[in-house]
């Protein structure tokens, strides 16, 4: 406000000097000083107004510490959220794996991941006392046994020969002779590394093939390139 009054006074004095008909050296000097003062005041006023509109920056230690704490809180929340998501995904994955293992152990059949080998358990009848009806595990291979064993003559096989193997609960492995198939689209997949166990039979799935045994340790190994009994 004081600068504004000062400027008005100088404008009035300048106007009065301009009305004079002749200019002496003193008048010229006064005129030059007034002009310089007005320009200086104007620049000073503009600088003041610009300074008043410039936003204040964060410079105090307290403000810097506050911003740092807020950044750390945001980082901590993001880390906790990411960890929570990872934990949930891991828990769901374990739950799914456990559920699949449970479904396989309850099933009377399974299929290998390659879809080339599948097995079905025929459990013994509780009312039968015949040794020939003690239950058996029937495993079929789509590509056929390799090498294919010779067809027997006595007794002869009147049906499809060499489509798989049959493991009885108390006898050695036999080559399958059947007119039907044990395949079912409802069989769960026995993933590589998993083991299926039921009614005294145990089968282990691996990338190199399937190994099955009965309670007495008799069994077989089977894949598309070879098969063995023991």
C-alpha positions as CSV (number, residue, x, y, z in Angstrom):
1,X,0.0,0.0,0.0
2,X,2.9,2.4,0.8
3,X,4.5,1.7,-2.5
4,X,1.3,2.5,-4.3
5,X,1.0,5.9,-2.6
6,X,4.6,6.6,-3.3
7,X,4.1,5.8,-7.0
8,X,1.0,8.1,-7.3
9,X,2.9,11.0,-5.8
10,X,5.7,10.6,-8.3
11,X,3.3,10.4,-11.2
12,X,1.8,13.7,-10.1
13,X,5.2,15.3,-9.8
14,X,6.2,14.0,-13.2
15,X,3.0,15.4,-14.8
16,X,3.7,18.8,-13.3
17,X,7.3,18.8,-14.6
18,X,6.1,17.9,-18.1
19,X,3.9,21.0,-18.2
20,X,6.9,23.3,-17.9
21,X,7.9,24.9,-21.2
22,X,11.7,24.6,-20.8
23,X,13.9,21.9,-19.2
24,X,16.9,22.8,-17.1
25,X,19.6,20.3,-16.2
26,X,18.1,20.0,-12.8
27,X,14.6,19.3,-14.2
28,X,16.1,16.6,-16.5
29,X,17.8,15.0,-13.5
30,X,14.7,14.9,-11.4
31,X,12.7,13.5,-14.3
32,X,15.2,10.7,-14.9
33,X,15.2,9.8,-11.1
34,X,11.4,9.7,-11.0
35,X,11.2,7.5,-14.1
36,X,13.8,5.1,-12.7
37,X,11.9,5.0,-9.3
38,X,8.6,4.2,-11.0
39,X,10.1,1.3,-13.0
40,X,11.9,-0.1,-10.0
41,X,8.7,0.0,-7.9
42,X,6.7,-1.7,-10.7
43,X,9.2,-4.5,-10.9
44,X,9.3,-4.9,-7.2
45,X,5.5,-5.1,-7.0
46,X,5.4,-7.7,-9.8
47,X,8.1,-9.8,-8.0
48,X,6.2,-9.6,-4.7
49,X,3.0,-10.8,-6.4
50,X,4.8,-13.6,-8.2
51,X,6.4,-14.7,-4.9
52,X,3.0,-14.8,-3.2
53,X,1.6,-17.1,-5.8
54,X,4.5,-19.6,-5.8
55,X,3.6,-22.8,-3.9
56,X,5.7,-23.5,-0.8
57,X,8.0,-26.5,-1.1
58,X,8.5,-29.2,1.6
59,X,11.7,-28.2,3.2
60,X,11.4,-28.9,7.0
61,X,12.7,-32.1,8.5
62,X,9.3,-32.9,10.0
63,X,7.5,-32.6,6.6
64,X,10.2,-34.7,4.9
65,X,9.9,-37.4,7.6
66,X,6.1,-37.4,7.3
67,X,6.3,-38.0,3.5
68,X,8.9,-40.7,4.1
69,X,6.7,-42.5,6.6
70,X,3.7,-42.3,4.3
71,X,5.8,-43.9,1.5
72,X,7.0,-46.7,3.8
73,X,3.4,-47.3,4.9
74,X,2.2,-47.6,1.2
75,X,5.2,-50.0,0.4
76,X,4.4,-52.1,3.5
77,X,0.7,-52.4,2.5
78,X,1.6,-53.4,-1.0
79,X,4.0,-56.0,0.3
80,X,1.4,-57.4,2.7
81,X,-1.2,-57.5,-0.1
82,X,1.2,-59.3,-2.5
83,X,2.2,-61.8,0.3
84,X,-1.4,-62.5,1.1
85,X,-2.2,-63.2,-2.6
86,X,0.8,-65.5,-2.9
87,X,-0.3,-67.3,0.3
88,X,-3.8,-67.7,-0.9
89,X,-2.7,-69.1,-4.3
90,X,-0.3,-71.6,-2.6
91,X,-3.0,-72.7,-0.2
92,X,-5.5,-73.2,-3.0
93,X,-2.9,-75.2,-5.0
94,X,-2.2,-77.5,-2.0
95,X,-6.0,-77.9,-1.5
96,X,-6.5,-78.9,-5.1
97,X,-3.6,-81.4,-5.0
98,X,-4.9,-82.9,-1.8
99,X,-8.4,-83.1,-3.3
100,X,-7.1,-84.9,-6.4
101,X,-5.1,-87.4,-4.3
102,X,-8.2,-88.1,-2.2
103,X,-10.3,-88.6,-5.4
104,X,-7.8,-91.1,-6.8
105,X,-7.6,-93.1,-3.6
106,X,-11.4,-93.5,-3.6
107,X,-11.6,-94.4,-7.3
108,X,-11.6,-98.0,-8.6
109,X,-9.7,-96.8,-11.7
110,X,-7.3,-94.2,-13.0
111,X,-5.6,-93.1,-16.2
112,X,-2.0,-92.0,-16.8
113,X,-1.3,-88.4,-18.0
114,X,-0.3,-89.7,-21.4
115,X,-3.8,-91.2,-21.8
116,X,-2.1,-94.4,-23.1
117,X,-2.5,-96.5,-20.0
118,X,-5.5,-96.9,-17.8
119,X,-6.4,-99.4,-15.0
120,X,-9.5,-100.7,-13.3
121,X,-9.9,-102.6,-10.0
122,X,-12.3,-105.5,-9.8
123,X,-12.8,-105.9,-6.1
124,X,-13.6,-109.4,-4.7
125,X,-17.2,-110.2,-3.9
126,X,-17.7,-110.5,-0.1
127,X,-20.1,-113.4,-0.6
128,X,-17.7,-115.5,-2.8
129,X,-15.2,-117.9,-1.3
130,X,-13.7,-119.0,-4.6
131,X,-9.9,-118.4,-5.0
132,X,-10.6,-117.3,-8.6
133,X,-12.7,-114.4,-7.4
134,X,-10.3,-112.7,-5.1
135,X,-10.2,-109.5,-7.1
136,X,-7.8,-108.3,-9.7
137,X,-6.3,-105.2,-11.3
138,X,-6.7,-104.8,-15.0
139,X,-4.5,-102.4,-16.8
140,X,-4.8,-101.7,-20.6
141,X,-2.4,-99.9,-22.9
142,X,-3.8,-98.3,-26.1
143,X,-0.7,-98.8,-28.1
144,X,-0.6,-102.5,-27.2
145,X,2.1,-104.6,-25.4
146,X,5.5,-104.2,-26.9
147,X,6.8,-106.7,-27.7
148,X,3.5,-108.5,-28.3
149,X,3.6,-112.0,-26.6
150,X,2.6,-115.0,-28.7
151,X,-1.1,-116.0,-28.5
152,X,-1.5,-119.1,-26.4
153,X,-2.9,-122.3,-27.9
154,X,-3.9,-124.3,-24.8
155,X,-6.0,-122.8,-23.4
156,X,-6.5,-120.5,-26.4
157,X,-7.7,-116.9,-26.4
158,X,-10.8,-116.4,-28.4
159,X,-10.9,-112.6,-27.8
160,X,-8.6,-109.6,-28.2
161,X,-5.1,-110.6,-27.1
162,X,-2.3,-108.5,-25.7
163,X,-4.2,-105.3,-25.0
164,X,-2.9,-105.1,-21.4
165,X,-2.0,-107.0,-18.2
166,X,-4.0,-108.5,-15.4
167,X,-2.6,-108.6,-11.8
168,X,-4.4,-110.9,-9.4
169,X,-4.3,-110.5,-5.7
170,X,-2.6,-113.8,-5.0
171,X,-1.1,-114.8,-8.4
172,X,1.4,-113.6,-10.9
173,X,0.6,-111.3,-13.8
174,X,-1.3,-112.6,-16.8
175,X,-1.6,-111.1,-20.4
176,X,-5.1,-109.7,-21.0
177,X,-7.5,-111.6,-23.2
178,X,-10.8,-109.8,-23.3
179,X,-13.6,-108.7,-25.6
180,X,-14.4,-105.5,-23.7
181,X,-12.6,-102.5,-22.4
182,X,-12.0,-101.2,-18.9
183,X,-11.8,-97.6,-20.0
184,X,-14.0,-94.9,-18.4
185,X,-13.9,-91.2,-19.1
186,X,-14.6,-90.6,-15.4
187,X,-11.2,-92.0,-14.3
188,X,-9.1,-89.4,-12.4
189,X,-5.6,-88.8,-13.7
190,X,-2.8,-90.4,-11.7
191,X,-0.2,-87.7,-12.1
192,X,3.5,-88.5,-12.5
193,X,5.0,-89.0,-9.0
194,X,1.6,-90.0,-7.4
195,X,0.7,-93.4,-6.0
196,X,-2.7,-95.2,-6.0
197,X,-3.4,-97.8,-3.4
198,X,-6.6,-99.8,-2.8
199,X,-7.6,-103.3,-1.7
200,X,-3.9,-104.5,-1.5
201,X,-2.9,-103.2,-4.9
202,X,-0.4,-100.3,-5.3
203,X,0.4,-98.4,-8.5
204,X,3.1,-95.7,-8.9
205,X,3.0,-93.3,-11.9
206,X,6.3,-92.0,-13.4
207,X,7.4,-90.4,-16.6
208,X,9.0,-93.6,-17.7
209,X,6.0,-95.8,-17.1
210,X,3.6,-97.5,-14.6
211,X,4.6,-100.0,-11.8
212,X,1.9,-102.0,-10.0
213,X,2.1,-104.6,-7.3
214,X,-0.2,-106.8,-5.2
215,X,0.1,-107.4,-1.5
216,X,2.6,-110.2,-2.0
217,X,5.0,-108.1,-4.1
218,X,4.1,-109.6,-7.4
219,X,3.6,-107.1,-10.2
220,X,4.6,-105.5,-13.5
221,X,6.2,-102.5,-15.2
222,X,4.5,-101.1,-18.3
223,X,5.1,-98.4,-20.9
224,X,4.7,-98.1,-24.7
225,X,8.1,-99.4,-25.4
226,X,8.4,-102.3,-23.0
227,X,6.8,-104.4,-20.3
228,X,8.1,-106.6,-17.5
229,X,6.6,-108.9,-14.9
230,X,8.1,-109.9,-11.5
